[in-house]
Amino acid sequence: MDISAKYITMCKQAKEIQTIWNPKRGDFWIFPDSIHSRKYFPSLIGRVLTNDTNDTVMCRDLQTPPYHIDDKLGETITWLPRQDQLQDLCGTFPNYITDWYHFILENGQLESMEQLWLAFVMDMRFHKQWNNIHQTWEEPPWVKQ
């Protein structure tokens, strides 16, 4: 699982992906720096533990108590989708194999499978491409026309 600063930034900026998140057991998420004020843990990575009416998430730091995802917290944490979750967003594998092959040849600046799959989903579903210099998702010129 990619928990690099680059992947976290890509996920935070992928608002389209964040809005479709339905927390499930085993999902990874991260607190933004401004929410968690502990001196030694500016950002905490957690995992969803349950998926009932009160979705509970727990940080990997065992000293931190569980948190309940409510409307306010759900808007402030960032989902870090796993590779399998990103692949599920693409549909059936044979339907996108040719697109995937060409996509990986054109995106050598991405450093992990999660980064590649997130960029592929954003491109295929939302027509946005990762700008590595500005650290943002942008519509390519052909979409803006």
C-alpha positions, 0 to 999 in steps of 0.5 A: 500500500502506497502511503507516500506523500505524493500518493496522499497528495494525489488522493487529497486532490482527487475530489471525484474519488473522495466523493464516491467513498463508502467506508468499508472495513480495511479502507485506509484514510489519513487525517490532514495535518490541521486536524490532528495536533499531536506534536509527533504525529502531524498526519495519522493513517488509519483503517476502517474497522467496522461498517455498521451504522456508526462507521468506526475507524482506528489509527494504526497508532494504538495509543489513539482511540477509535474515531467515528466517521460522522458528516464533519469528520468524513469531509475532513479525512482523505481516503487512500484507495488500495489498488484493488479498489481502484481497479474495481472502479474501472469495471471488467478487466478485458474492457480496459486492457488496451487503454491500460497498456497505452496509459502505463507507457505514457505515465512513467513519472508515477512511482507506484501501482496505486499512483498509476491506477489512481491516475488511470481512473481519474483519466478514464472516468473523469477526464483529468490528468495528474500535473506532477509540477503543480500537484493537481488534477487538470483537464487536458486541452482536448476536454476544455474545447 
